[in-house]
């Protein structure tokens, strides 16, 4: 990779982190009533999904995720929100990679996003069960899973739309080998 390409990649990663941060902060301001208290749309996860599909390695996508979580917590979160964010974010990132690789061409970006959303909730409930020292918190999982499936489908559809337009940009086609994403 040339110095020129490294600079583009670094700038692109910075743009991804800033977009994820802005979406995260906007989402905090939206009074969206969900079926489950604490459930959110996960708008910033749209950027993480896009990074997984456009960056040339998962390490770079993981860096985007970590920077988004840390900066979001610094600009309006707390230590507990950071703990929930890290536990849910890291588990959902691992699931994203596993489903993308194991599912191959049989699992669409919508399936990848949906599984990531459900496991994000599992990670957060795991953190809550450790904090409260109570495994009964997992009784909340079916309700959060319904919300996660809905938001995962929304994020997957949005990411699919964006990535289809990205595939028309020569930088993403040639440099990052972005495949045409189909539903």
N, C-alpha and C positions, 0 to 999 in steps of 0.2 A: 504494500500500500504506500503510495507516495505521500509526501508531506501535504500536497494539495488535497488529496482524498481524506487524509486524517483531519484536516481543518474543516472540510465539509461535514464529516461525520460528527465532529465535536460541536459544530454550530447546530446541526440537525438535532443532536441529543439535547442541547440547551433549549432549543425551541420546543421539543417534546416535553421537557421538564416544566418549562414555563406555561405551556398550554394545560398540562395536567394540574398544575398548581392553581391556575385561574379557574378551571372547571371545578376543582375541589372547593375553592373559596365561594364560587357562585352557588354550588350545591348546598353549602352550609346556610346560605341566605334564603333558599327556597323553602317555603312552608308546605311541602308536599305530604299530604296525609297518606300513609300506607296502611296495609292490613296489619303490619307488625311495627310496634314502637322501635325506633332506632334503625329501621330499614331505610336505605337511601337508593337513589338511582345508580350510583357508582359511575358518574360521568367521567371522572378522571381515569377510570379503568379503560375507557375507550382509547385513551392515548397509550396505555400500557399494551393493549392488544395490538394497536397499530405498530408500536415499537417492536414487538415480537415478530411481526410479519415483514417489517421493512429494514430493520438493522441487520447487519451481516453476522452477528453472533448474539447469543443469549446473555453473555456477560454485560454487554452494552445495554440491553433492555433491563437487566437487573439493576444496573447503575441508575437508569432513569427512574425505576420504581423506588429505590432507596432514597434518591434525592427528592423525589416528589413527596414521599412520606415524611422525611425530616423537615423539609421546608414548609409543608402544610402544617405540621405540628408547631413549628416555630412561629408561624403567622396566625395562630388562632386555636391551637389545640392545647392539650395537656399531656402529662406523662402517661396517664391511663389511655388517652386516645391514641398516643403513639404506640403503646403496647398492643392495643387492639388492631391498629392499622398494620403493624409489622407482622403480627401473628396471622391475620387474615390475608395480607398482601403476599407474604412469602409462600404460604401454603397454596394460594390461588395461582401464583406464578409457577410453582412446581407442577401443579395440575395442568396449567396451560401448556407447558412444555411437553409433559407426558401425553396428554390427549392429542396434541398436534402431531407428535411423532408416532405414537402407537395407532392413532386413527388414520394417519396419512391422508390419502385422498378420499377416504370414506366418511370423514368427519369434517363438516364445514366450519368456517370461522364462527358461525352461530353456535354450533355445538361446543366448540372450544371455549367461547365466551360464557356460555351457560354453565358449563361444568366449573369454570373458574369462579363464577359468581356464587354457586352453591358452596364450593369449598372455601371461599372467602368467609362465608358465614360460619362454616365448621371451625375454621381457624380462630375466629373471634369468640365463638362459644367455648373453645378450648382454653383461650386466655381467660375468659370470664370464670370458667370452672376452677382454674388455678387461683385466681384472685379471691373468689368467694369460697373456695374449698368446698364446692358442692357440684356434683355431677348431674344433679337434677336440672341444671340449667339447659342441658341438652334436650329437655322436653319441649323447648322453644324451637328446636330445629325444623320440625315439619312446617311451621308457619313461616320461618325465615327462608326455607327452601322454596316455598311457593313464590315468595317475593323475589328470591334470587333467580329463579327460572324466568320470571317475567322480565326482570331487569337485564339478565344475561342475554335474552333474546333481543331486547331493544339495543343493547350495546353491540351485539354481534351483527345485527342488521345495519347499524350505523357504521361500524368498522368495515363491513363488506362494501357498503356504498362508497366510503372514502377510499378504500384500497383499490377499488375498480377505477376510480379516477386517478389515483397515484400511478397505476400501471400505464397510463398514457404519457407520463413524464419520463423522458429518456434516462435521467439520472437513476431513478428507481428500477427501471427495467434492466439497464446494463450493469450498473455498479453493484446493485444489491440482489440481482436475480429474482426480482419480485414476480411471482407467478400470477396469472389471472385468477382471481378468487371468484369462485362460483358458489351460489347458495345450494 
